[in-house]
Amino acid sequence: MAQQNIPYKIYLEENEMPTTWYNVRADMTNKPAPLLNPGTLQPMTAEELSGVFCEELVAQELDNDTRLIPIPDEIRDFYKMYRPSPLVRAYCLEKKLDTPAKIYYKFEGNNTSGSHKLNSAIAQAYYAKKQGLKGVTTETGAGQWGTALSMACAYFELDCRVYMVKVSYEQKPFRREVMRTYGASVTPSPSMETEVGRAINAQFPGTTGSLGCAISEAVEAAVTREGYRYVLGSVLNQVLLHQSVIGMETKAALDKYGIVPDVIIGCAGGGSNLGGLISPFMGEKLRGERDYRIVAVEPASCPSLTRGQFAYDFCDTGKVCPLAKMYTLGSNFIPAPNHAGGLRYHGMSSILSQLYHDGYMEAVSVPQTAVFEAAEYFARCEGILPAPESSHAIRAAIDEAVKCRETGKEETIVFGLTGTGYFDMVAYEKYHDGKMDDYIPTDEELAGYAAALPKIG
Ligand SMILES: *Cc1c(COP(=O)(O)O)cnc(C)c1O
């Protein structure tokens, strides 16, 4: 069997890298619901979206039909600096778990920004440059997206303005300085630079900010400045499209050795890495060619798929962005201060939400200390120090492999290892000192947030 001689790391050759992104919407019978204009409640038109986003990205956002979209050579050239990323056989983890399961992970942390977010950042920066723009604006919470975008903008010599949630700006000086090293300007949000920021500061003096509020500021900064557009690192259809490079490479690497996964696992914040990882596999599933179990893993403190509502909701606190139909906890939802900053968004990609609603995937939620336990277990045998976000997928993969030990099933498990945790050592410190808690919202709290959802047919 080919399975006998699987290398530790399956690398594709440069010329085996995907030349197209795969748009899973083309194979969905029930398409994701359109974004709505918050004023008229009508589907957003390309013209309306073009005031905020780059033209080519608007076209990708609205394209439910084109299955394969060519990756421009300029983007592939950049990808070649850190891709193809390795698909690693977790031999050491399997041995330590004493499981008959075969475990693989696709590692996206092999670039300075430290996560998969660079895959979309470079695409979005490229289309902004191609349109002749001067720069882009965005928000960042924990800082991974802002870091990725500042790298991408430096490469294409675009101005990059990042609104960083104030509490992170103050507590994560290293992330901030990496962004500035790549030439981005970083402003703590809420700031006094925008109307939204001034209003929020007046209403809540001393507030340390939130992601939803930083989004409102970044959008205002883009639409009020000539030659600027706003970019976003997750949730949107275009971002899942760009991230499909993860899944295309994973599938190509598995196919090379005749490996067929039984279960595919990924962490889910806004859904971009999971959406990208699963897309070609989901395509086969949607076309009835093959079946896989697909599992989204979210924090128990921010459980949008497992405990949220499938409804139209605002994407930001300031309610300036379009409405999206998604699994959501409500745009007013404030998650407990857990340490996986990238998984604290109140909603979920409309594509994944629709697929989940239609029964094509499962979702589980895991408490924070169990996630760090898995992170440490993994680091000690596989060597990589994982990001807290990624460690949600590690937790679920370990649990699955332990089940195989009990049942004797030789399952093949593939999970997405989205990034490294070097900037998250304060969280690891809390875990090591026994100071981490597992706050889980009550049904009453969630019902309170859900009651504030906009009422749309
Ligand atoms: C942002 C981030 C995530 C979550 O975002 P998705 O859009 O759900 O993929 C996961 N892992 C890491 C390392 C991140 O930076």
Ligand as a Chemical Component Dictionary entry (heavy atoms), coordinates in Angstrom:
data_LIG
# 
_chem_comp.id                   LIG 
_chem_comp.type                 NON-POLYMER 
_chem_comp.pdbx_formal_charge   0 
_chem_comp.three_letter_code    LIG 
# 
loop_
_chem_comp_atom.comp_id 
_chem_comp_atom.atom_id 
_chem_comp_atom.alt_atom_id 
_chem_comp_atom.type_symbol 
_chem_comp_atom.charge 
_chem_comp_atom.model_Cartn_x 
_chem_comp_atom.model_Cartn_y 
_chem_comp_atom.model_Cartn_z 
_chem_comp_atom.pdbx_ordinal 
LIG C1 C1 C 0 -7.951  34.651 12.411 1  
LIG C2 C2 C 0 -7.489  33.304 12.767 2  
LIG C3 C3 C 0 -8.377  32.212 12.831 3  
LIG C4 C4 C 0 -9.868  32.323 12.649 4  
LIG O1 O1 O 0 -10.327 32.935 11.503 5  
LIG P1 P1 P 0 -11.175 32.158 10.404 6  
LIG O2 O2 O 0 -11.602 33.221 9.473  7  
LIG O3 O3 O 0 -12.306 31.481 11.095 8  
LIG O4 O4 O 0 -10.255 31.191 9.784  9  
LIG C5 C5 C 0 -7.860  30.963 13.104 10 
LIG N1 N1 N 0 -6.549  30.775 13.332 11 
LIG C6 C6 C 0 -5.675  31.797 13.296 12 
LIG C7 C7 C 0 -4.234  31.511 13.571 13 
LIG C8 C8 C 0 -6.107  33.081 13.002 14 
LIG O5 O5 O 0 -5.229  34.083 12.943 15 
# 
loop_
_chem_comp_bond.comp_id 
_chem_comp_bond.atom_id_1 
_chem_comp_bond.atom_id_2 
_chem_comp_bond.value_order 
_chem_comp_bond.pdbx_ordinal 
LIG C1 C2 SING 1  
LIG C2 C3 SING 2  
LIG C2 C8 DOUB 3  
LIG C3 C4 SING 4  
LIG C3 C5 DOUB 5  
LIG C4 O1 SING 6  
LIG O1 P1 SING 7  
LIG P1 O2 DOUB 8  
LIG P1 O3 SING 9  
LIG P1 O4 SING 10 
LIG C5 N1 SING 11 
LIG N1 C6 DOUB 12 
LIG C6 C7 SING 13 
LIG C6 C8 SING 14 
LIG C8 O5 SING 15 
# 
